Amino acid sequence: MDDRNSKHLLAKNIRHYMELHNKTRTEMCEALGVKYTTFTDWVNAKTYPRIERIEQIAEYFGIEKSALLEDPSRLPADAIPYQKRPTQPIPIVGVVSCGIPLLAEDNIEGYYETSLQDITTGETYFWLRAKGNSMINVGIHEGDLLLIRQQNDVDSGDIAVVAVNEDDATLKRVIKKENALILQPENPAYETKIFIGAEMESVHIRGRLMKLEKRF
């Protein structure tokens, strides 16, 4: 497929998913962090976005990148039609460290269409991007998306986003003992942090890990 046809196919597919999700160009620009004129050029097939932008659009709609790049009319005759599940846009809020504690960014990068099956009505959720490799033994790698349910306490053994001294945020398994709180990595190369007595007051739980979305 030549460049001209590629631009028109991508533009057509973006417009299709915008209509499917009832999204305006302004909403798309805010979610993707791009200028209105830039996005307009994409949907009018005047320019072709970089591959990372295409991946961002696919991530926003909760679809595979191929759904934006391929012609649906050329699917095999026995292809099973895609049945979209109801979703809700959940904000992607910065980065959480899975190694040395790192300040969690407060700005919203964008939104990720999240299946309603993964969230509970009345609860507050946000996505974070994992950074570091201290949780690799439970399958969490740098760049993975982490669905967090906002809460200030978790059960012993849960994986949670934890702020230490109000400044740093990190993802660790929380182990509760009598008069002690343990932040345990899932990588033996990293040190387990133990807070005893009054030290426990410096540890504040921000939310519980609910779901992992792999990014390769």
JOCOR-V528615 format. One record per backbone hydrogen bond with DSSP energy under -0.5 kcal/mol. NH is the residue of the N-H (numbers start at 1). CO is the residue of the C=O. E is the energy in kcal/mol with one decimal. If there is no record, write none. Layout:
nh=NH co=CO e=E
nh=NH co=CO e=E
//
This chain:
nh=6 co=2 e=-2.3
nh=7 co=3 e=-2.2
nh=8 co=4 e=-1.9
nh=9 co=5 e=-2.5
nh=10 co=6 e=-2.4
nh=11 co=7 e=-2.4
nh=12 co=8 e=-2.3
nh=13 co=9 e=-2.3
nh=14 co=10 e=-2.6
nh=15 co=11 e=-2.3
nh=16 co=12 e=-2.0
nh=17 co=13 e=-2.2
nh=18 co=14 e=-2.2
nh=19 co=15 e=-2.3
nh=20 co=16 e=-2.3
nh=21 co=17 e=-2.0
nh=22 co=18 e=-0.5
nh=22 co=19 e=-0.6
nh=23 co=18 e=-2.9
nh=28 co=24 e=-2.1
nh=29 co=25 e=-2.6
nh=30 co=26 e=-2.2
nh=31 co=27 e=-2.3
nh=32 co=28 e=-2.5
nh=33 co=29 e=-1.9
nh=34 co=29 e=-1.5
nh=39 co=35 e=-2.3
nh=40 co=36 e=-2.5
nh=41 co=37 e=-1.9
nh=42 co=38 e=-1.4
nh=43 co=39 e=-2.3
nh=44 co=40 e=-1.4
nh=45 co=42 e=-1.5
nh=46 co=41 e=-2.8
nh=47 co=41 e=-1.4
nh=53 co=50 e=-0.9
nh=54 co=50 e=-1.8
nh=55 co=51 e=-2.3
nh=56 co=52 e=-1.6
nh=57 co=53 e=-2.3
nh=58 co=54 e=-2.5
nh=59 co=55 e=-2.4
nh=60 co=56 e=-2.2
nh=61 co=57 e=-1.9
nh=62 co=58 e=-0.8
nh=63 co=58 e=-2.5
nh=67 co=64 e=-1.4
nh=68 co=65 e=-1.6
nh=69 co=65 e=-1.1
nh=70 co=66 e=-2.2
nh=72 co=70 e=-0.7
nh=74 co=71 e=-2.0
nh=75 co=72 e=-1.4
nh=79 co=76 e=-1.9
nh=81 co=79 e=-0.5
nh=84 co=82 e=-0.7
nh=88 co=114 e=-2.1
nh=90 co=112 e=-2.1
nh=92 co=110 e=-2.8
nh=93 co=91 e=-0.7
nh=93 co=127 e=-3.3
nh=94 co=92 e=-0.7
nh=94 co=107 e=-0.6
nh=96 co=129 e=-2.6
nh=97 co=169 e=-1.0
nh=98 co=131 e=-4.9
nh=102 co=169 e=-1.6
nh=109 co=92 e=-2.8
nh=109 co=107 e=-0.5
nh=110 co=92 e=-0.8
nh=112 co=90 e=-2.7
nh=113 co=59 e=-0.6
nh=113 co=60 e=-1.2
nh=114 co=88 e=-2.6
nh=114 co=112 e=-0.5
nh=116 co=86 e=-2.5
nh=118 co=115 e=-1.9
nh=119 co=116 e=-0.8
nh=123 co=120 e=-2.0
nh=126 co=148 e=-2.0
nh=127 co=91 e=-3.2
nh=128 co=146 e=-2.0
nh=129 co=94 e=-1.6
nh=130 co=128 e=-0.5
nh=130 co=144 e=-2.9
nh=131 co=96 e=-1.5
nh=134 co=98 e=-3.3
nh=136 co=133 e=-1.1
nh=137 co=186 e=-2.3
nh=138 co=135 e=-1.6
nh=139 co=136 e=-1.9
nh=140 co=135 e=-1.7
nh=141 co=139 e=-0.6
nh=143 co=130 e=-3.0
nh=144 co=141 e=-2.1
nh=145 co=213 e=-2.6
nh=146 co=128 e=-3.1
nh=147 co=145 e=-0.5
nh=147 co=211 e=-2.9
nh=148 co=126 e=-3.2
nh=148 co=146 e=-0.6
nh=149 co=208 e=-2.5
nh=150 co=124 e=-2.8
nh=150 co=148 e=-0.6
nh=151 co=206 e=-1.0
nh=157 co=174 e=-4.0
nh=158 co=155 e=-2.1
nh=160 co=172 e=-2.7
nh=161 co=207 e=-2.5
nh=162 co=160 e=-0.6
nh=162 co=170 e=-3.1
nh=163 co=204 e=-3.4
nh=164 co=168 e=-1.8
nh=165 co=163 e=-0.5
nh=165 co=202 e=-3.0
nh=166 co=202 e=-0.5
nh=167 co=164 e=-1.4
nh=168 co=164 e=-1.6
nh=169 co=102 e=-1.6
nh=170 co=162 e=-2.2
nh=171 co=97 e=-2.4
nh=172 co=160 e=-2.1
nh=172 co=170 e=-0.6
nh=173 co=184 e=-2.5
nh=174 co=158 e=-3.1
nh=175 co=173 e=-0.6
nh=175 co=182 e=-2.8
nh=176 co=174 e=-0.5
nh=177 co=175 e=-0.5
nh=177 co=180 e=-2.6
nh=180 co=177 e=-1.9
nh=181 co=195 e=-2.6
nh=182 co=175 e=-3.1
nh=183 co=193 e=-2.9
nh=184 co=173 e=-3.0
nh=184 co=182 e=-0.7
nh=185 co=183 e=-0.5
nh=186 co=134 e=-2.5
nh=190 co=187 e=-2.3
nh=193 co=183 e=-2.3
nh=195 co=181 e=-2.9
nh=197 co=179 e=-1.7
nh=199 co=196 e=-2.2
nh=200 co=197 e=-1.7
nh=201 co=198 e=-1.6
nh=202 co=199 e=-1.8
nh=203 co=200 e=-1.5
nh=204 co=163 e=-3.0
nh=204 co=202 e=-0.5
nh=206 co=161 e=-3.1
nh=207 co=161 e=-1.2
nh=208 co=149 e=-2.3
nh=209 co=159 e=-2.7
nh=210 co=147 e=-3.3
nh=211 co=147 e=-1.2
nh=213 co=145 e=-3.0
nh=214 co=212 e=-0.6
//
